[in-house]
């Protein structure tokens, strides 16, 4: 279950951005209680914004995380594949 995803230094994303599934309004019909965590979680989330604002890179970061969970122990040797921020002096 995804509760929170933070992405930093990935493609066009330099500073950290966060995609959170924690419901701010607990009285919403979409919010589902999560007893072990003590918070209400959303079942769906939308990513929206202006053109070229990094929406696809947030989804790309999520896809990278999925690949990391599925394949890292089998296919990653000693180097973790990364795509660092493209527009600055980031490492």
ZAMARGU-4260 file (C-alpha; in steps of 0.2 Angstrom, whole numbers, plus 5000, padded with zeros to 4 digits):
<rodrens>
0) 5000/5000/5000 | 5007/5017/4995 | 5005/5030/5008 | 5018/5043/5003 | 5030/5045/4989
5) 5044/5058/4989 | 5054/5062/4974 | 5070/5072/4973 | 5084/5075/4960 | 5075/5065/4947
10) 5074/5071/4929 | 5066/5089/4930 | 5063/5088/4948 | 5077/5096/4958 | 5069/5099/4976
15) 5058/5086/4984 | 5040/5084/4979 | 5028/5073/4988 | 5013/5063/4983 | 5003/5059/4999
20) 4988/5047/5000 | 4984/5053/5018 | 4967/5061/5018 | 4966/5078/5025 | 4948/5079/5027
25) 4943/5063/5037 | 4924/5066/5034 | 4926/5063/5015 | 4917/5047/5008 | 4933/5043/4998
30) 4944/5042/5014 | 4947/5024/5021 | 4953/5022/5039 | 4969/5013/5041 | 4970/5006/5059
35) 4988/5001/5059 | 4994/5019/5054 | 4981/5029/5063 | 4976/5039/5048 | 4963/5039/5034
40) 4970/5035/5017 | 4963/5040/5000 | 4959/5026/4987 | 4963/5037/4972 | 4974/5052/4968
45) 4976/5065/4954 | 4991/5073/4947 | 4988/5089/4938 | 4997/5105/4933 | 5003/5116/4919
50) 5012/5109/4904 | 5030/5104/4907 | 5028/5105/4926 | 5034/5088/4930 | 5018/5077/4930
55) 5026/5064/4919 | 5042/5064/4930 | 5032/5061/4946 | 5024/5045/4937 | 5041/5040/4931
60) 5048/5041/4949 | 5033/5030/4954 | 5037/5018/4940 | 5056/5018/4945 | 5050/5013/4963
65) 5040/4999/4956 | 5055/4993/4946 | 5066/4994/4962 | 5054/4984/4972 | 5052/4971/4958
70) 5069/4969/4951 | 5083/4977/4961 | 5089/4961/4970 | 5089/4951/4954 | 5096/4963/4941
75) 5105/4978/4949 | 5123/4974/4952 | 5133/4987/4962 | 5126/5002/4954 | 5108/5009/4956
80) 5101/5015/4940 | 5097/5034/4941 | 5092/5048/4931 | 5098/5064/4940 | 5091/5081/4939
85) 5095/5087/4921 | 5095/5106/4924 | 5108/5110/4937 | 5123/5105/4947 | 5116/5090/4955
90) 5125/5074/4958
</rodrens>
